[in-house]
């Protein structure tokens, strides 16, 4: 996406999108309603001596190191970067020009089924979800509070990773555990990457010439974190991630589906006597990295596999096998399948891996890739239909744009003041 600029873009309503991690803030400034990107950047290693920032706008790119104490200090820096320019006109003359701020929030529990204006009551509900997402919701809330201090008069909107999956039926989200665990502790499948799944499913509907609530899709968000969703008539009815983002597909460093008894087996071994050691193993040392012993980067693994590295090849085979198995499972629960949609860094760029994933689906599901179209859909070439002409369902590559989706929701709720239909 090119950064916007020029006089016309600058007189539009400006919406700031924030994605706050435990030690980072990613941000993009949009001119709405067109969705032109005026500026983007990253503040990272907040609270560390090596804190740094990167900023791009139509004028120039800037980067450097600076002491950044906390998220409020990070937002103060972002405000300075947005209101100054090394050349030309800055993206905004003053932060008061920002009409609304949208926040990515990982977990909303069962409370919210869509993006909402952030009120004290909403913040309290998100605080109550911190035990469900202890690594994500606290920094998300820190960013919300810092932004409200910086821009107290600016309306703010929360956009939730879990919200799109709020339409899962009970049969899909209840685990086969004592039902009281759901009632007492909210143990259930929630699903994640919802903003991405929603964005690409809506774009897929447009590409297929269908209403957004008339499509049946299997969406595959494949990056370092991976998830899939079954979309029935435009609504999520199943997804691979569960109570946490650990369940489901093989990922860069996460194990995905495993026998839960493995945890108890390992707990009896001296090196895994502490639960945090097992948690680290499953989340940070497993997946593609754990199988290959080499890397969690698909590009490195593909190169190593071509050179004869057996475990790299095995990691990619398991990765593709798990996705292919879920495609079959999700096809079985949909009334028909209009398209399989690939998105995320791997889904958008790894053409050989897409071919490996889809291999064999012709015989059972009648889904066929066009090898030439698949090979050409890489490196940010945009949206593409890579299915063969006689494929029973289309296969689409749709680059995700979660920030644009958040900006759109924020503009709709805070500026246009419209609810989603």
C-alpha positions in Angstrom: 0.0 0.0 0.0 1.4 3.4 -1.0 1.5 6.2 1.5 -0.8 9.0 0.7 -0.1 12.6 0.4 -1.2 15.8 -1.3 -3.6 18.5 -0.5 -6.9 16.6 -1.1 -5.9 13.7 1.2 -5.1 16.0 4.0 -8.5 17.6 4.3 -10.2 14.3 4.9 -11.2 12.9 8.3 -8.1 11.4 9.9 -8.3 8.2 11.9 -5.4 6.8 13.9 -5.1 3.0 14.3 -3.1 1.6 17.2 -1.9 -2.0 17.9 -0.3 -2.0 21.3 1.9 -4.9 22.4 3.6 -5.4 25.7 6.7 -3.4 24.5 5.6 -2.0 21.2 3.1 0.2 19.4 2.3 -0.2 15.7 0.4 2.7 14.2 -1.2 3.9 10.9 -2.9 7.2 10.2 -5.6 7.1 7.6 -7.5 9.7 5.6 -11.1 8.5 5.6 -13.4 7.4 4.1 -11.1 6.5 1.2 -8.6 4.7 3.5 -5.5 6.4 2.2 -2.5 5.8 4.4 -0.9 9.1 5.5 1.7 7.7 7.8 2.7 4.5 9.5 5.3 3.4 12.0 6.5 1.3 14.9 7.7 2.1 18.4 9.4 -0.9 19.9 11.3 -2.1 23.0 9.3 0.3 25.2 10.9 0.4 28.7 14.2 -0.9 27.5 17.5 0.9 27.0 17.4 0.0 23.3 14.0 1.5 22.6 13.6 2.6 19.0 11.1 4.0 16.4 10.5 3.9 12.7 8.2 6.3 11.0 7.1 6.8 7.3 4.9 9.4 5.7 4.6 11.0 2.3 7.6 13.2 3.1 10.3 10.9 4.3 11.2 7.9 6.5 12.7 8.5 9.9 14.1 6.2 12.5 16.2 6.4 15.7 16.7 5.3 19.3 15.1 7.2 22.2 14.3 6.6 25.8 10.6 5.5 25.9 9.5 4.8 29.4 6.0 3.5 28.8 3.1 3.4 26.4 2.2 7.1 27.2 5.7 8.2 26.3 5.4 6.1 23.1 2.3 7.9 22.1 3.8 11.2 22.9 6.6 10.3 20.5 4.1 9.2 17.8 2.2 12.5 18.2 5.5 14.4 17.6 6.3 12.3 14.6 2.8 12.9 13.1 2.9 16.6 13.6 6.4 17.3 12.3 8.0 16.6 8.9 11.6 16.6 7.6 10.2 18.0 4.4 6.8 19.1 3.1 3.7 19.2 5.3 3.3 16.9 8.3 0.4 14.3 8.2 -1.4 16.4 10.9 -0.6 20.0 12.1 -2.0 19.1 15.6 -3.3 15.9 17.2 -6.7 17.7 17.5 -7.1 17.0 13.8 -7.4 13.3 14.5 -11.1 12.5 14.4 -11.0 9.1 16.1 -8.6 6.4 17.3 -9.1 2.7 16.7 -7.5 0.0 18.9 -6.8 -3.6 18.1 -7.8 -5.6 21.2 -7.2 -9.3 21.3 -9.9 -10.6 23.6 -13.4 -9.5 24.3 -14.7 -12.7 25.8 -18.4 -13.3 25.0 -19.4 -9.6 25.7 -18.9 -8.0 22.3 -19.8 -9.3 18.9 -18.4 -6.4 16.9 -16.4 -3.2 17.3 -17.6 -0.7 19.8 -17.0 2.8 21.2 -14.7 2.5 24.2 -16.6 3.6 27.3 -15.5 3.1 30.9 -17.9 0.1 31.0 -16.3 -1.4 27.9 -12.8 -1.0 29.4 -14.0 -2.7 32.6 -15.3 -5.6 30.5 -11.9 -5.8 28.7 -10.1 -5.8 32.1 -12.2 -8.7 33.1 -10.9 -10.6 30.1 -7.3 -10.2 31.1 -7.1 -13.7 32.6 -8.1 -15.1 29.2 -5.4 -13.1 27.4 -2.8 -12.2 30.0 -0.1 -11.4 27.4 -2.3 -9.2 25.1 -5.2 -7.5 26.8 -3.1 -5.6 29.5 -0.9 -3.8 26.9 -4.0 -3.2 24.7 -5.6 -1.5 27.7 -2.4 0.4 28.5 -2.6 1.8 24.9 -6.2 2.7 25.3 -5.6 4.6 28.5 -2.6 6.4 27.1 -4.4 7.4 24.0 -7.3 8.8 26.1 -4.8 10.8 28.2 -3.2 12.2 25.0 -6.5 12.9 23.2 -9.2 13.1 25.9 -11.8 14.6 23.5 -11.3 12.1 20.7 -13.7 9.1 20.4 -12.0 5.8 20.6 -13.1 2.4 19.2 -12.1 -1.1 20.2 -11.9 -3.7 17.5 -11.6 -7.3 18.8 -9.9 -10.3 17.4 -12.5 -12.5 18.9 -15.6 -10.6 17.7 -16.0 -12.1 14.2 -16.1 -15.6 15.8 -19.0 -14.6 18.2 -21.4 -16.3 15.7 -19.9 -19.8 16.3 -22.7 -22.2 17.3 -22.6 -23.8 20.7 -21.7 -27.2 19.2 -18.5 -25.6 17.8 -17.4 -23.6 20.8 -18.1 -25.9 23.8 -15.3 -28.3 24.8 -16.1 -31.8 25.9 -15.2 -30.9 29.5 -17.6 -30.6 32.5 -20.0 -27.9 31.4 -19.5 -26.1 34.8 -16.0 -25.1 33.6 -17.7 -23.0 30.8 -20.2 -21.5 33.3 -17.7 -20.8 36.0 -14.4 -20.0 34.2 -15.6 -19.2 30.6 -13.6 -22.1 29.2 -14.7 -22.4 25.5 -13.4 -21.8 22.0 -13.2 -18.1 21.2 -11.0 -18.0 18.1 -8.6 -15.2 17.0 -7.5 -13.3 13.8 -11.1 -12.4 13.5 -10.5 -9.0 12.0 -8.4 -10.6 9.3 -10.9 -13.4 8.6 -13.7 -10.8 8.4 -11.8 -8.5 6.1 -10.8 -11.2 3.6 -14.2 -12.9 3.6 -15.8 -9.6 2.7 -13.3 -9.0 0.0 -13.8 -12.5 -1.3 -17.5 -11.9 -1.5 -16.9 -8.9 -3.6 -14.5 -10.7 -5.9 -17.0 -13.5 -6.3 -19.8 -11.0 -7.1 -21.8 -12.2 -4.1 -23.4 -10.4 -1.1 -21.3 -10.7 2.0 -23.9 -12.8 3.7 -24.3 -15.1 0.7 -20.8 -16.7 0.6 -19.5 -20.0 2.0 -15.7 -19.9 2.4 -12.8 -21.5 4.1 -10.4 -18.7 5.1 -6.7 -19.5 5.8 -4.7 -16.8 7.7 -1.2 -18.2 7.5 1.7 -16.2 9.1 3.9 -16.9 12.1 0.5 -17.4 13.8 -2.0 -19.4 11.8 -5.7 -20.0 11.9 -8.6 -21.0 9.7 -12.3 -20.3 9.7 -15.4 -21.9 8.2 -17.6 -19.1 6.9 -21.2 -20.0 6.4 -23.4 -17.3 4.7 -20.8 -14.7 5.6 -20.5 -15.6 9.3 -17.9 -17.6 11.2 -19.2 -21.0 12.3 -15.9 -22.7 13.2 -12.3 -21.7 13.7 -9.1 -23.5 14.5 -7.9 -21.5 17.5 -9.6 -22.0 20.8 -9.5 -20.7 24.3 -6.1 -19.4 23.3 -4.2 -18.9 20.0 -2.3 -22.2 20.8 -4.9 -24.6 19.4 -5.3 -25.6 15.8 -2.7 -25.4 13.0 1.0 -25.9 13.2 2.5 -22.4 13.5 5.9 -20.8 13.5 6.6 -21.6 17.1 3.3 -22.9 18.4 2.4 -26.6 18.5 -1.3 -26.4 17.5 -3.4 -29.5 18.2 -1.8 -32.0 20.5 -2.9 -34.7 22.9 -3.4 -32.8 26.2 -2.0 -35.8 28.1 1.4 -34.8 26.7 1.5 -32.0 29.2 1.1 -34.3 32.1 3.7 -36.7 30.7 6.2 -33.9 30.3 5.4 -32.6 33.8 6.8 -35.8 35.2 10.2 -35.1 33.7 12.8 -33.1 35.6 13.4 -30.5 32.9 9.7 -29.7 32.7 8.7 -29.7 36.4 7.4 -26.1 36.2 4.3 -25.2 34.2 5.9 -22.1 32.7 8.6 -24.3 31.1 5.9 -26.4 29.4 4.0 -23.2 28.4 7.2 -21.8 26.8 7.8 -25.1 25.1 4.4 -25.2 23.5 4.2 -21.5 22.5 7.8 -20.5 21.7 9.8 -23.7 20.9 7.4 -25.9 18.9 5.7 -25.6 15.5 7.9 -25.3 12.5 10.8 -24.3 14.6 10.5 -27.3 16.9 10.0 -29.9 14.2 12.8 -28.6 12.0 15.2 -27.6 14.7 16.2 -24.9 12.2 13.8 -22.0 11.8 10.2 -20.8 12.0 10.6 -19.0 8.6 9.0 -20.8 5.8 11.4 -19.3 3.2 14.4 -20.7 5.1 12.7 -24.1 5.6 11.8 -24.3 1.9 15.4 -23.6 0.9 16.8 -26.1 3.4 14.3 -28.7 2.3 15.4 -28.2 -1.3 19.0 -28.8 -0.1 18.0 -32.1 1.5 17.3 -31.1 5.1 15.0 -33.9 6.2 13.4 -32.2 9.2 12.8 -29.0 7.3 10.9 -30.9 4.7 9.0 -32.8 7.4 8.0 -29.5 9.1 6.5 -28.2 5.8 4.8 -31.5 5.1 3.1 -31.5 8.6 2.2 -27.8 8.2 0.5 -28.4 4.8 -1.1 -31.7 6.0 -2.8 -30.1 9.0 -4.2 -27.3 6.8 -5.4 -29.7 4.1 -7.1 -31.8 6.8 -9.0 -28.8 8.2 -10.1 -27.8 4.7 -11.7 -31.2 4.3 -13.3 -31.0 7.8 -14.7 -27.5 7.1 -16.0 -28.4 3.7 -18.0 -31.1 5.4 -19.9 -28.6 7.6 -20.7 -26.0 4.9 -23.7 -26.3 2.6 -21.4 -25.7 -0.3 -17.9 -24.2 -0.8 -17.6 -21.1 -2.9 -13.9 -20.6 -2.3 -10.8 -21.3 -0.2 -9.1 -18.0 0.6 -5.4 -17.7 1.5 -4.1 -14.6 3.4 -1.2 -13.6 5.8 2.5 -13.5 5.0 2.7 -17.2 4.1 -0.7 -17.5 2.5 -0.1 -14.5 0.3 3.5 -15.3 -0.8 4.4 -19.0 -0.5 3.1 -20.3 -3.8 4.8 -23.8 -3.6 3.4 -24.3 -0.1 -0.1 -23.3 -1.4 0.3 -26.0 -4.0 1.4 -28.5 -1.4 -1.6 -27.7 0.8 -4.1 -28.0 -2.1 -2.5 -31.2 -3.5 -5.0 -34.1 -3.6 -8.1 -32.0 -3.0 -9.1 -32.4 -6.7 -10.1 -36.1 -6.2 -12.4 -35.5 -3.2 -13.5 -31.9 -3.4 -12.9 -31.1 -7.0 -10.7 -28.1 -6.1 -8.0 -27.5 -8.7 -5.1 -25.0 -8.8 -3.9 -23.4 -12.0 -0.1 -23.9 -11.5 0.8 -20.8 -13.6 -1.7 -18.5 -11.8 -0.5 -19.8 -8.4 3.1 -19.2 -9.2 2.4 -15.6 -10.2 0.4 -14.7 -7.1 3.4 -13.8 -4.9 5.3 -10.7 -3.6 2.4 -8.3 -3.0 0.9 -8.8 -6.5 -2.5 -8.2 -5.0 -5.7 -10.2 -5.1 -5.9 -13.2 -7.4 -8.0 -16.2 -8.3 -5.5 -19.1 -8.7 -8.0 -21.9 -9.3 -8.2 -23.8 -12.6 -11.1 -22.8 -14.8 -12.9 -26.1 -14.1 -12.4 -26.1 -10.3 -15.5 -26.8 -8.3 -14.6 -24.0 -5.9 -12.4 -20.9 -6.5 -9.1 -20.5 -4.7 -8.4 -16.9 -3.9 -5.3 -15.0 -2.6 -6.5 -11.9 -0.7 -3.9 -9.8 1.1 -5.2 -9.0 4.5 -5.4 -5.5 5.9 -6.5 -5.6 9.5 -5.5 -2.0 10.0 -7.7 -0.8 7.2 -10.6 -2.9 8.7 -10.0 -1.2 12.1 -9.9 2.2 10.5 -13.2 1.5 8.6 -14.9 0.4 11.8 -13.6 3.3 13.8 -14.7 5.8 11.2 -18.1 4.2 10.9 -18.7 4.2 14.7 -17.0 7.4 15.8 -17.4 9.7 12.8 -20.4 8.5 10.8 -22.0 7.0 13.9 -23.4 4.0 12.1 -23.8 0.4 13.3 -22.7 -2.5 11.0 -25.7 -4.0 9.2 
